[in-house]
Amino acid sequence: MLKEEHGQEHVLCTKSETFFEDLKKLTAELGASVFIDCVGGEMTGKTIECLPVGSTTYIYGGLGGSPNLDINPYTFKGR
């Protein structure tokens, strides 16, 4: 729907089995280096792992209702 009706070039679905692989590939392809998160929860850490080295993450909310961000500290080692 987003691609066809609204002309969006890049659309990812979090329910896809390849979501994180697709996200990592797309962030590299586009040179995306900023992640803005208002939801929080377990996907935050997994999404951070998909970003290129040197990226910035802004977490400003917890709409997901979970206080756990599930961020692996080893993600930041050497970054």
MITOR-385056 format. One record per residue: residue number from 1; residue in one letter; x negated, y negated, z of N, C-alpha, C in turn. Coordinates in nm, 3 decimals. Layout:
! MITOR-385056
zapa nr:NUM | rest:a | n.east:X | n.north:Y | n.up:Z | ca.east:X | ca.north:Y | ca.up:Z | c.east:X | c.north:Y | c.up:Z
...
This chain:
! MITOR-385056
zapa nr:1 | rest:m | n.east:-0.081 | n.north:0.119 | n.up:0.000 | ca.east:0.000 | ca.north:0.000 | ca.up:0.000 | c.east:-0.086 | c.north:-0.126 | c.up:0.000
zapa nr:2 | rest:l | n.east:-0.186 | n.north:-0.136 | n.up:0.086 | ca.east:-0.268 | ca.north:-0.257 | ca.up:0.092 | c.east:-0.344 | c.north:-0.280 | c.up:-0.037
zapa nr:3 | rest:k | n.east:-0.394 | n.north:-0.172 | n.up:-0.095 | ca.east:-0.468 | ca.north:-0.187 | ca.up:-0.220 | c.east:-0.375 | c.north:-0.225 | c.up:-0.335
zapa nr:4 | rest:e | n.east:-0.264 | n.north:-0.152 | n.up:-0.347 | ca.east:-0.174 | ca.north:-0.173 | ca.up:-0.460 | c.east:-0.094 | c.north:-0.301 | c.up:-0.449
zapa nr:5 | rest:e | n.east:-0.030 | n.north:-0.322 | n.up:-0.336 | ca.east:0.061 | ca.north:-0.436 | ca.up:-0.322 | c.east:-0.010 | c.north:-0.567 | c.up:-0.289
zapa nr:6 | rest:h | n.east:-0.124 | n.north:-0.560 | n.up:-0.222 | ca.east:-0.190 | ca.north:-0.683 | ca.up:-0.178 | c.east:-0.329 | c.north:-0.703 | c.up:-0.239
zapa nr:7 | rest:g | n.east:-0.370 | n.north:-0.611 | n.up:-0.324 | ca.east:-0.496 | ca.north:-0.628 | ca.up:-0.396 | c.east:-0.621 | c.north:-0.617 | c.up:-0.311
zapa nr:8 | rest:q | n.east:-0.612 | n.north:-0.548 | n.up:-0.199 | ca.east:-0.729 | ca.north:-0.532 | ca.up:-0.113 | c.east:-0.826 | c.north:-0.431 | c.up:-0.174
zapa nr:9 | rest:e | n.east:-0.953 | n.north:-0.466 | n.up:-0.177 | ca.east:-1.054 | ca.north:-0.379 | ca.up:-0.238 | c.east:-1.097 | c.north:-0.266 | c.up:-0.143
zapa nr:10 | rest:h | n.east:-1.110 | n.north:-0.296 | n.up:-0.014 | ca.east:-1.159 | ca.north:-0.198 | ca.up:0.083 | c.east:-1.055 | c.north:-0.174 | c.up:0.190
zapa nr:11 | rest:v | n.east:-1.007 | n.north:-0.051 | n.up:0.201 | ca.east:-0.909 | ca.north:-0.015 | ca.up:0.302 | c.east:-0.951 | c.north:0.118 | c.up:0.363
zapa nr:12 | rest:l | n.east:-0.966 | n.north:0.122 | n.up:0.496 | ca.east:-1.000 | ca.north:0.244 | ca.up:0.568 | c.east:-0.887 | c.north:0.277 | c.up:0.664
zapa nr:13 | rest:c | n.east:-0.867 | n.north:0.405 | n.up:0.687 | ca.east:-0.764 | ca.north:0.451 | ca.up:0.779 | c.east:-0.830 | c.north:0.525 | c.up:0.895
zapa nr:14 | rest:t | n.east:-0.804 | n.north:0.482 | n.up:1.016 | ca.east:-0.866 | ca.north:0.545 | ca.up:1.134 | c.east:-0.823 | c.north:0.690 | c.up:1.152
zapa nr:15 | rest:k | n.east:-0.717 | n.north:0.730 | n.up:1.089 | ca.east:-0.670 | ca.north:0.869 | ca.up:1.100 | c.east:-0.742 | c.north:0.963 | c.up:1.004
zapa nr:16 | rest:s | n.east:-0.820 | n.north:0.908 | n.up:0.913 | ca.east:-0.894 | ca.north:0.989 | ca.up:0.817 | c.east:-1.006 | c.north:1.066 | c.up:0.887
zapa nr:17 | rest:e | n.east:-1.028 | n.north:1.189 | n.up:0.848 | ca.east:-1.135 | ca.north:1.270 | ca.up:0.906 | c.east:-1.273 | c.north:1.212 | c.up:0.876
zapa nr:18 | rest:t | n.east:-1.283 | n.north:1.132 | n.up:0.771 | ca.east:-1.411 | ca.north:1.074 | ca.up:0.732 | c.east:-1.421 | c.north:0.926 | c.up:0.766
zapa nr:19 | rest:f | n.east:-1.334 | n.north:0.878 | n.up:0.855 | ca.east:-1.330 | ca.north:0.735 | ca.up:0.885 | c.east:-1.467 | c.north:0.678 | c.up:0.923
zapa nr:20 | rest:f | n.east:-1.534 | n.north:0.740 | n.up:1.020 | ca.east:-1.661 | ca.north:0.683 | ca.up:1.067 | c.east:-1.771 | c.north:0.693 | c.up:0.960
zapa nr:21 | rest:e | n.east:-1.772 | n.north:0.800 | n.up:0.883 | ca.east:-1.867 | ca.north:0.812 | ca.up:0.772 | c.east:-1.839 | c.north:0.702 | c.up:0.669
zapa nr:22 | rest:d | n.east:-1.711 | n.north:0.684 | n.up:0.636 | ca.east:-1.671 | ca.north:0.581 | ca.up:0.539 | c.east:-1.705 | c.north:0.442 | c.up:0.590
zapa nr:23 | rest:l | n.east:-1.682 | n.north:0.418 | n.up:0.719 | ca.east:-1.712 | ca.north:0.288 | ca.up:0.779 | c.east:-1.861 | c.north:0.259 | c.up:0.774
zapa nr:24 | rest:k | n.east:-1.941 | n.north:0.357 | n.up:0.810 | ca.east:-2.087 | ca.north:0.339 | ca.up:0.807 | c.east:-2.136 | c.north:0.308 | c.up:0.666
zapa nr:25 | rest:k | n.east:-2.085 | n.north:0.381 | n.up:0.569 | ca.east:-2.122 | ca.north:0.359 | ca.up:0.430 | c.east:-2.080 | c.north:0.220 | c.up:0.382
zapa nr:26 | rest:l | n.east:-1.958 | n.north:0.180 | n.up:0.418 | ca.east:-1.907 | ca.north:0.051 | ca.up:0.374 | c.east:-1.980 | c.north:-0.066 | c.up:0.441
zapa nr:27 | rest:t | n.east:-2.012 | n.north:-0.054 | n.up:0.569 | ca.east:-2.085 | ca.north:-0.163 | ca.up:0.635 | c.east:-2.223 | c.north:-0.182 | c.up:0.572
zapa nr:28 | rest:a | n.east:-2.287 | n.north:-0.070 | n.up:0.535 | ca.east:-2.417 | ca.north:-0.080 | ca.up:0.468 | c.east:-2.402 | c.north:-0.142 | c.up:0.330
zapa nr:29 | rest:e | n.east:-2.302 | n.north:-0.098 | n.up:0.257 | ca.east:-2.277 | ca.north:-0.149 | ca.up:0.121 | c.east:-2.249 | c.north:-0.298 | c.up:0.120
zapa nr:30 | rest:l | n.east:-2.169 | n.north:-0.344 | n.up:0.217 | ca.east:-2.128 | ca.north:-0.485 | ca.up:0.221 | c.east:-2.224 | c.north:-0.573 | c.up:0.301
zapa nr:31 | rest:g | n.east:-2.314 | n.north:-0.511 | n.up:0.375 | ca.east:-2.404 | ca.north:-0.589 | ca.up:0.460 | c.east:-2.333 | c.north:-0.646 | c.up:0.581
zapa nr:32 | rest:a | n.east:-2.227 | n.north:-0.580 | n.up:0.624 | ca.east:-2.151 | ca.north:-0.627 | ca.up:0.740 | c.east:-2.237 | c.north:-0.615 | c.up:0.866
zapa nr:33 | rest:s | n.east:-2.240 | n.north:-0.718 | n.up:0.945 | ca.east:-2.326 | ca.north:-0.715 | ca.up:1.064 | c.east:-2.256 | c.north:-0.769 | c.up:1.189
zapa nr:34 | rest:v | n.east:-2.126 | n.north:-0.792 | n.up:1.183 | ca.east:-2.051 | ca.north:-0.842 | ca.up:1.298 | c.east:-1.927 | c.north:-0.755 | c.up:1.315
zapa nr:35 | rest:f | n.east:-1.904 | n.north:-0.713 | n.up:1.440 | ca.east:-1.784 | ca.north:-0.637 | ca.up:1.475 | c.east:-1.711 | c.north:-0.715 | c.up:1.582
zapa nr:36 | rest:i | n.east:-1.586 | n.north:-0.753 | n.up:1.556 | ca.east:-1.504 | ca.north:-0.828 | ca.up:1.651 | c.east:-1.393 | c.north:-0.734 | c.up:1.698
zapa nr:37 | rest:d | n.east:-1.391 | n.north:-0.704 | n.up:1.827 | ca.east:-1.301 | ca.north:-0.603 | ca.up:1.882 | c.east:-1.209 | c.north:-0.660 | c.up:1.988
zapa nr:38 | rest:c | n.east:-1.079 | n.north:-0.654 | n.up:1.962 | ca.east:-0.982 | ca.north:-0.699 | ca.up:2.062 | c.east:-0.909 | c.north:-0.580 | c.up:2.125
zapa nr:39 | rest:v | n.east:-0.935 | n.north:-0.459 | n.up:2.075 | ca.east:-0.863 | ca.north:-0.341 | ca.up:2.121 | c.east:-0.937 | c.north:-0.269 | c.up:2.233
zapa nr:40 | rest:g | n.east:-1.068 | n.north:-0.247 | n.up:2.216 | ca.east:-1.145 | ca.north:-0.173 | ca.up:2.315 | c.east:-1.114 | c.north:-0.025 | c.up:2.311
zapa nr:41 | rest:g | n.east:-1.150 | n.north:0.045 | n.up:2.416 | ca.east:-1.122 | ca.north:0.188 | ca.up:2.422 | c.east:-1.232 | c.north:0.271 | c.up:2.360
zapa nr:42 | rest:e | n.east:-1.201 | n.north:0.397 | n.up:2.335 | ca.east:-1.304 | ca.north:0.491 | ca.up:2.292 | c.east:-1.358 | c.north:0.464 | c.up:2.152
zapa nr:43 | rest:m | n.east:-1.286 | n.north:0.395 | n.up:2.067 | ca.east:-1.335 | ca.north:0.370 | ca.up:1.931 | c.east:-1.442 | c.north:0.262 | c.up:1.926
zapa nr:44 | rest:t | n.east:-1.451 | n.north:0.181 | n.up:2.030 | ca.east:-1.549 | ca.north:0.072 | ca.up:2.030 | c.east:-1.690 | c.north:0.126 | c.up:2.014
zapa nr:45 | rest:g | n.east:-1.729 | n.north:0.219 | n.up:2.096 | ca.east:-1.864 | ca.north:0.275 | ca.up:2.088 | c.east:-1.892 | c.north:0.344 | c.up:1.958
zapa nr:46 | rest:k | n.east:-1.794 | n.north:0.419 | n.up:1.908 | ca.east:-1.812 | ca.north:0.490 | ca.up:1.781 | c.east:-1.826 | c.north:0.392 | c.up:1.665
zapa nr:47 | rest:t | n.east:-1.755 | n.north:0.281 | n.up:1.672 | ca.east:-1.764 | ca.north:0.181 | ca.up:1.567 | c.east:-1.899 | c.north:0.111 | c.up:1.571
zapa nr:48 | rest:i | n.east:-1.948 | n.north:0.080 | n.up:1.690 | ca.east:-2.079 | ca.north:0.016 | ca.up:1.704 | c.east:-2.187 | c.north:0.103 | c.up:1.640
zapa nr:49 | rest:e | n.east:-2.175 | n.north:0.233 | n.up:1.655 | ca.east:-2.274 | ca.north:0.325 | ca.up:1.598 | c.east:-2.274 | c.north:0.323 | c.up:1.446
zapa nr:50 | rest:c | n.east:-2.169 | n.north:0.273 | n.up:1.384 | ca.east:-2.160 | ca.north:0.266 | ca.up:1.238 | c.east:-2.224 | c.north:0.140 | c.up:1.181
zapa nr:51 | rest:l | n.east:-2.256 | n.north:0.045 | n.up:1.265 | ca.east:-2.311 | ca.north:-0.083 | ca.up:1.220 | c.east:-2.460 | c.north:-0.073 | c.up:1.193
zapa nr:52 | rest:p | n.east:-2.510 | n.north:-0.154 | n.up:1.101 | ca.east:-2.653 | ca.north:-0.157 | ca.up:1.075 | c.east:-2.731 | c.north:-0.210 | c.up:1.197
zapa nr:53 | rest:v | n.east:-2.857 | n.north:-0.173 | n.up:1.206 | ca.east:-2.945 | ca.north:-0.221 | ca.up:1.313 | c.east:-2.947 | c.north:-0.374 | c.up:1.309
zapa nr:54 | rest:g | n.east:-2.940 | n.north:-0.436 | n.up:1.426 | ca.east:-2.943 | ca.north:-0.581 | ca.up:1.437 | c.east:-2.806 | c.north:-0.647 | c.up:1.432
zapa nr:55 | rest:s | n.east:-2.701 | n.north:-0.568 | n.up:1.427 | ca.east:-2.565 | ca.north:-0.622 | ca.up:1.421 | c.east:-2.523 | c.north:-0.678 | c.up:1.556
zapa nr:56 | rest:t | n.east:-2.414 | n.north:-0.756 | n.up:1.554 | ca.east:-2.360 | ca.north:-0.818 | ca.up:1.674 | c.east:-2.217 | c.north:-0.770 | c.up:1.695
zapa nr:57 | rest:t | n.east:-2.182 | n.north:-0.741 | n.up:1.820 | ca.east:-2.047 | ca.north:-0.699 | ca.up:1.855 | c.east:-1.989 | c.north:-0.797 | c.up:1.956
zapa nr:58 | rest:y | n.east:-1.869 | n.north:-0.844 | n.up:1.930 | ca.east:-1.795 | ca.north:-0.930 | ca.up:2.022 | c.east:-1.674 | c.north:-0.851 | c.up:2.071
zapa nr:59 | rest:i | n.east:-1.666 | n.north:-0.828 | n.up:2.201 | ca.east:-1.552 | ca.north:-0.760 | ca.up:2.261 | c.east:-1.477 | c.north:-0.865 | c.up:2.343
zapa nr:60 | rest:y | n.east:-1.355 | n.north:-0.896 | n.up:2.304 | ca.east:-1.283 | ca.north:-1.003 | ca.up:2.372 | c.east:-1.146 | c.north:-0.962 | c.up:2.424
zapa nr:61 | rest:g | n.east:-1.117 | n.north:-0.835 | n.up:2.423 | ca.east:-0.988 | ca.north:-0.794 | ca.up:2.474 | c.east:-0.982 | c.north:-0.646 | c.up:2.502
zapa nr:62 | rest:g | n.east:-0.871 | n.north:-0.604 | n.up:2.558 | ca.east:-0.850 | ca.north:-0.464 | ca.up:2.590 | c.east:-0.709 | c.north:-0.421 | c.up:2.556
zapa nr:63 | rest:l | n.east:-0.665 | n.north:-0.453 | n.up:2.435 | ca.east:-0.528 | ca.north:-0.423 | ca.up:2.395 | c.east:-0.499 | c.north:-0.273 | c.up:2.394
zapa nr:64 | rest:g | n.east:-0.604 | n.north:-0.191 | n.up:2.387 | ca.east:-0.585 | ca.north:-0.046 | ca.up:2.388 | c.east:-0.544 | c.north:0.007 | c.up:2.524
zapa nr:65 | rest:g | n.east:-0.560 | n.north:-0.075 | n.up:2.627 | ca.east:-0.518 | ca.north:-0.037 | ca.up:2.761 | c.east:-0.617 | c.north:0.048 | c.up:2.838
zapa nr:66 | rest:s | n.east:-0.729 | n.north:0.082 | n.up:2.778 | ca.east:-0.829 | ca.north:0.165 | ca.up:2.845 | c.east:-0.947 | c.north:0.080 | c.up:2.889
zapa nr:67 | rest:p | n.east:-0.987 | n.north:0.088 | n.up:3.016 | ca.east:-1.102 | ca.north:0.010 | ca.up:3.060 | c.east:-1.234 | c.north:0.071 | c.up:3.012
zapa nr:68 | rest:n | n.east:-1.230 | n.north:0.192 | n.up:2.961 | ca.east:-1.350 | ca.north:0.261 | ca.up:2.916 | c.east:-1.381 | c.north:0.226 | c.up:2.771
zapa nr:69 | rest:l | n.east:-1.497 | n.north:0.165 | n.up:2.748 | ca.east:-1.538 | ca.north:0.131 | ca.up:2.612 | c.east:-1.613 | c.north:0.245 | c.up:2.545
zapa nr:70 | rest:d | n.east:-1.655 | n.north:0.345 | n.up:2.622 | ca.east:-1.722 | ca.north:0.463 | ca.up:2.569 | c.east:-1.839 | c.north:0.426 | c.up:2.478
zapa nr:71 | rest:i | n.east:-1.929 | n.north:0.343 | n.up:2.531 | ca.east:-2.046 | ca.north:0.300 | ca.up:2.455 | c.east:-2.166 | c.north:0.380 | c.up:2.502
zapa nr:72 | rest:n | n.east:-2.231 | n.north:0.447 | n.up:2.408 | ca.east:-2.350 | ca.north:0.525 | ca.up:2.437 | c.east:-2.469 | c.north:0.429 | c.up:2.447
zapa nr:73 | rest:p | n.east:-2.536 | n.north:0.420 | n.up:2.562 | ca.east:-2.647 | ca.north:0.326 | ca.up:2.576 | c.east:-2.764 | c.north:0.358 | c.up:2.483
zapa nr:74 | rest:y | n.east:-2.775 | n.north:0.481 | n.up:2.438 | ca.east:-2.884 | ca.north:0.518 | ca.up:2.347 | c.east:-2.864 | c.north:0.459 | c.up:2.207
zapa nr:75 | rest:t | n.east:-2.742 | n.north:0.412 | n.up:2.180 | ca.east:-2.715 | ca.north:0.345 | ca.up:2.054 | c.east:-2.803 | c.north:0.223 | c.up:2.038
zapa nr:76 | rest:f | n.east:-2.834 | n.north:0.157 | n.up:2.148 | ca.east:-2.908 | ca.north:0.031 | ca.up:2.145 | c.east:-3.058 | c.north:0.049 | c.up:2.155
zapa nr:77 | rest:k | n.east:-3.104 | n.north:0.169 | n.up:2.180 | ca.east:-3.247 | ca.north:0.194 | ca.up:2.196 | c.east:-3.319 | c.north:0.165 | c.up:2.064
zapa nr:78 | rest:g | n.east:-3.413 | n.north:0.076 | n.up:2.071 | ca.east:-3.493 | ca.north:0.043 | ca.up:1.954 | c.east:-3.424 | c.north:-0.049 | c.up:1.856
zapa nr:79 | rest:r | n.east:-3.311 | n.north:-0.106 | n.up:1.896 | ca.east:-3.240 | ca.north:-0.197 | ca.up:1.804 | c.east:-3.275 | c.north:-0.337 | c.up:1.836
